[in-house]
């Protein structure tokens, strides 16, 4: 019981912080659950995905209605790719050794951090093939849809395998390759987190990676944290969001590398 209480408090804090960046907290939910509760990796991955799913539902309302940073047309376009690949990744993960999944998880995060630090966007010229001019309630911008479809599909597949939402790479892909403004990429990612986590959770649940009681208890804390964090997003400037995002990714990767050997 003590371990469950500690886990709930930690996940409340994690949810609050990650929601500021428009992300699910899978990069920390999974290591925290494994470390404190000491349950099987596959069960922990299923619980993590359920928590991300609840958090993303909570974030979507705030980022869309309150912050005006969710580009629905872009989100729905990418969600079709994310949903199918995340489900496939979650379904096939049970044939892969846990150590490989943890290693892949850590590499996934470090690659994300590297590209976010580089911050070298592709050039986008309106009217060129693959360039989509977007206008919505949060403003207007031009983005290169052609450059991000295949990378997003790969990210969703890998994310489904390791039990996370994929936002750690989907946001950099949209920001760096698609030239989507960072705030809009983060806001739009909340819907992609919802899509990815729900489908990859379904893939895990069909294989038995689900603890109903644990999901309900921890889910309540995650929803509370996400409501607080997502409301703080617009008060933080872009450079802090980017650096904070990188720090979170590197810290989570180091933690998972440690868990591979201990």
HUJO-V556961 format. One record per residue. N is the residue number from 1. OMEGA is omega in degrees with one decimal (999 if undefined). BURIAL is b if it has 9 or more other ideal C-beta (glycine too) atoms within 8 Angstrom, else e. D_LAST is the distance of its C-alpha to the last C-alpha in Angstrom with 1 decimal. Layout:
# HUJO-V556961
N,OMEGA,BURIAL,D_LAST  N,OMEGA,BURIAL,D_LAST
This chain:
# HUJO-V556961
1,179.4,e,23.4  2,179.4,e,22.0  3,179.7,b,18.8  4,178.9,b,21.0  5,178.8,e,23.2  6,179.2,b,20.5  7,-179.1,b,19.2  8,-179.9,b,22.9  9,179.4,b,23.6  10,-178.6,b,20.7  11,173.3,b,21.7  12,-179.9,b,25.3  13,179.9,b,24.6  14,179.4,b,22.6  15,179.8,b,25.4  16,-177.0,b,28.0  17,-176.3,b,26.5  18,179.6,b,25.9  19,175.5,b,29.3  20,-177.4,b,30.9  21,178.6,b,29.8  22,-174.6,b,31.0  23,166.0,b,27.5  24,-175.8,b,25.5  25,-175.2,b,22.3  26,179.6,b,20.0  27,177.4,b,18.0  28,179.7,b,16.9  29,-176.0,b,17.9  30,178.4,b,15.3  31,179.9,b,12.2  32,-178.8,b,14.0  33,-179.8,b,14.9  34,-175.4,b,11.6  35,-172.6,e,10.0  36,-174.7,b,13.3  37,176.4,b,14.9  38,176.2,e,12.2  39,-178.4,b,14.6  40,-177.2,e,14.5  41,-175.8,b,13.8  42,176.6,b,17.5  43,178.9,b,18.8  44,178.7,b,16.8  45,178.1,b,18.2  46,177.6,b,21.7  47,179.4,b,21.6  48,-179.6,b,20.5  49,177.8,b,23.4  50,178.8,b,25.8  51,177.6,b,25.1  52,178.5,b,25.6  53,178.6,b,28.8  54,-179.5,b,30.1  55,-177.5,b,29.3  56,175.8,b,31.1  57,-180.0,b,34.2  58,-177.4,b,34.4  59,-176.8,b,34.0  60,-178.7,b,36.6  61,-177.7,b,39.4  62,-177.1,b,38.8  63,-179.4,b,38.4  64,-173.5,b,41.3  65,-174.0,e,43.9  66,-174.4,b,43.2  67,179.8,b,41.7  68,-176.8,e,43.6  69,-179.7,b,40.8  70,178.0,b,40.1  71,-170.9,b,42.1  72,-178.8,b,42.6  73,176.6,e,44.2  74,-178.3,b,41.4  75,-178.4,b,38.8  76,177.8,b,40.6  77,-179.2,e,41.1  78,-177.0,b,37.4  79,178.7,b,36.4  80,178.3,e,38.1  81,-176.8,b,35.8  82,-176.2,b,32.6  83,-176.8,b,33.4  84,-177.1,b,33.9  85,178.4,b,31.0  86,177.7,b,28.5  87,-179.3,b,29.7  88,179.1,b,29.5  89,178.7,b,25.9  90,-176.2,b,24.8  91,-175.6,b,26.9  92,-173.4,b,25.6  93,-174.7,b,21.9  94,175.8,e,21.6  95,-175.6,e,22.4  96,179.1,e,19.4  97,-177.1,e,16.0  98,-178.5,e,13.1  99,179.1,e,11.2  100,179.6,e,14.6  101,179.7,b,15.1  102,178.4,b,12.0  103,178.2,b,13.1  104,177.8,b,16.6  105,-178.0,b,15.9  106,179.0,b,14.7  107,178.9,b,17.7  108,-176.6,b,19.9  109,-178.5,b,19.4  110,176.2,b,19.8  111,177.8,b,23.0  112,-177.9,b,24.3  113,-179.0,b,23.9  114,-176.9,e,25.6  115,176.8,b,28.6  116,178.5,b,29.0  117,-179.4,e,29.3  118,177.3,e,31.9  119,176.1,e,34.0  120,-177.7,e,36.6  121,172.5,e,38.3  122,176.6,b,40.5  123,-179.1,e,44.3  124,178.4,b,45.9  125,-178.3,e,49.6  126,178.6,e,51.3  127,178.3,e,53.2  128,-178.7,e,51.1  129,178.6,e,49.7  130,-179.3,e,46.5  131,-176.3,b,47.0  132,176.5,b,47.2  133,-175.3,e,49.0  134,172.4,b,47.6  135,177.6,e,49.5  136,-171.8,b,48.3  137,-179.0,e,48.5  138,179.6,b,46.0  139,179.1,e,48.0  140,178.9,e,48.3  141,175.2,b,46.5  142,-178.6,b,46.4  143,-178.7,b,43.3  144,-177.9,b,42.7  145,-176.8,b,41.7  146,-175.7,e,41.9  147,-170.9,b,39.1  148,-175.7,b,36.5  149,-177.8,b,37.1  150,176.5,e,35.1  151,178.9,b,32.2  152,178.1,b,31.9  153,179.3,b,32.0  154,179.0,b,29.1  155,-178.9,b,27.0  156,179.4,b,27.9  157,179.7,b,26.9  158,179.6,b,23.4  159,177.9,b,23.0  160,179.6,b,24.1  161,-172.6,b,21.6  162,174.2,b,18.5  163,176.4,b,19.9  164,-174.8,b,21.2  165,-177.5,b,24.8  166,-179.2,b,25.0  167,179.4,b,26.8  168,176.1,b,24.5  169,179.5,b,26.4  170,178.7,b,29.6  171,176.4,b,30.7  172,179.0,b,30.4  173,-179.7,b,32.1  174,-176.6,b,35.0  175,-173.3,b,35.2  176,-177.9,b,35.1  177,-177.5,b,36.6  178,-178.3,b,38.7  179,174.7,b,39.9  180,177.6,b,39.4  181,-172.3,e,39.5  182,-179.1,b,36.1  183,179.4,b,37.2  184,176.8,b,38.6  185,179.3,b,35.6  186,179.8,b,33.4  187,179.7,b,36.1  188,-179.9,b,36.6  189,179.9,b,32.9  190,177.5,b,32.9  191,177.8,b,34.9  192,174.4,b,32.8  193,178.5,b,29.7  194,-179.1,b,31.8  195,-177.8,b,32.7  196,-175.6,b,29.4  197,-178.6,b,27.4  198,-177.5,b,30.2  199,178.5,b,30.5  200,174.2,b,26.9  201,178.4,b,26.5  202,177.3,b,29.4  203,178.1,b,27.9  204,-176.1,b,24.7  205,179.1,b,27.0  206,177.9,e,29.2  207,175.6,b,26.3  208,-178.2,e,25.4  209,-174.0,b,22.5  210,175.6,b,24.2  211,-171.0,b,24.2  212,-177.5,e,27.6  213,-179.6,e,27.4  214,179.5,b,24.1  215,-178.4,b,25.5  216,-177.6,e,28.7  217,-178.4,b,27.3  218,-179.8,b,24.8  219,180.0,b,27.4  220,-179.7,e,30.0  221,-179.4,b,27.9  222,178.9,b,27.1  223,178.6,b,30.8  224,-179.9,b,31.8  225,-177.8,b,29.4  226,178.5,b,30.6  227,179.1,b,34.2  228,-175.3,b,33.9  229,-177.5,b,31.8  230,177.5,b,34.0  231,179.5,e,37.1  232,-173.1,b,35.8  233,-174.5,b,35.4  234,179.1,e,39.0  235,-176.2,e,38.9  236,-178.2,b,36.4  237,-171.4,e,37.7  238,-178.0,e,36.4  239,177.4,e,34.9  240,179.0,e,32.8  241,-178.0,b,31.6  242,-179.4,b,30.7  243,178.3,e,28.8  244,178.6,b,27.1  245,-179.6,b,26.1  246,180.0,b,24.5  247,179.2,e,22.6  248,-177.9,b,21.1  249,-179.0,b,20.1  250,179.7,b,18.5  251,-180.0,e,16.5  252,179.4,b,15.3  253,178.6,b,14.4  254,178.9,b,12.4  255,-178.6,b,10.5  256,176.3,b,9.8  257,177.2,b,9.0  258,-178.4,e,6.2  259,178.1,b,5.1  260,-173.4,b,5.9  261,-177.1,e,3.8  262,999,e,0.0
